[in-house]
Amino acid sequence: MGQSRVPLLDLETIYEPISQALARTEEVIARELASDGEYAGEVAKALIQGKGKRLRPALLLFSAQADRFPSEASYVAAAAM
């Protein structure tokens, strides 16, 4: 008896329902770090381009979406993660 395998989803597919909220979170990160000077701007750019550090913010945004679409406070909290 063979086991059936569940197809794996890529992160882009998983994050699709909150893609707009993730984009707003990235805007918050860029805005907050850009005001701290050139080095912080480079850090913000690296954070935004590095897609691997989105799991915790995504979990927060999925949770916020369960009640209603995320608020500005949700984006700030997700950016802080």
N, C-alpha and C positions, 0 to 999 in steps of 0.2 A: 504494500500500500504506500504510494508516494505522497509526500507532503506537498501541498500547494503553497506556493510562495506569494506573498503579498508584494506587489511592485513598490519599489522605493520611490518617494517623491523628492524632488530637489527643493532646496530652500525657497527658490523663487516661487514655486507653485504653492508651497505652504504659506508663504507670506502674502500671497496675492490678496486675500480679503482685507489685509491691513496695509496695503502698499501706500495708500495716500497718507495714512497716519505715520508710517515710517518715513516718508518724504518730509512731512512736517517736523518730525523729530530731528531729522538731519538738518533742517533749516534752523532749528533751535540751537543745535550743536555749533553750526557754522556761525550763527549770530553771536552766541555767547563767547566763543573762543576768538573770533575775529577782533573783538573789542580789546583783547588782551595783548595785542601786538603781533608782529610778524611770525615769531616762533609758534605761538599758540595757533595762529592761522594755519601753519603747516601741520600741526598736530590735528586740527579739525579736519583738514583735507585727508590726512591718513586715516582717521577714524571713519569718515564717510565712505572712502573708497574701499576700506577693509570690511567686507561683508560678513566676516566671521563673528563679529562681536555684536550681533543683533538678537541673540536668543533671549536674553533677559528683557531688553526693551520690548521685543515682540510678545513675550508672555504678558507683560504689563498691558500692552495695547490690546491684545486679545481679551484680557480680563475686563478692561474698560469698555470694550465693544459689546461685551455680553449684556451690559445694562443699557447702554446707549453709545453712540459714537463718541470716541475719546474727546475730551475737552483740552483746552490749552494747558491746564495743569497736568494732564496725562502726558502731553508731549514733553513738558519740562522734566517730569519725573522719569520718563523713558530716556531722555537725553542724559540725565544724571547717572543712569545705570551703566 
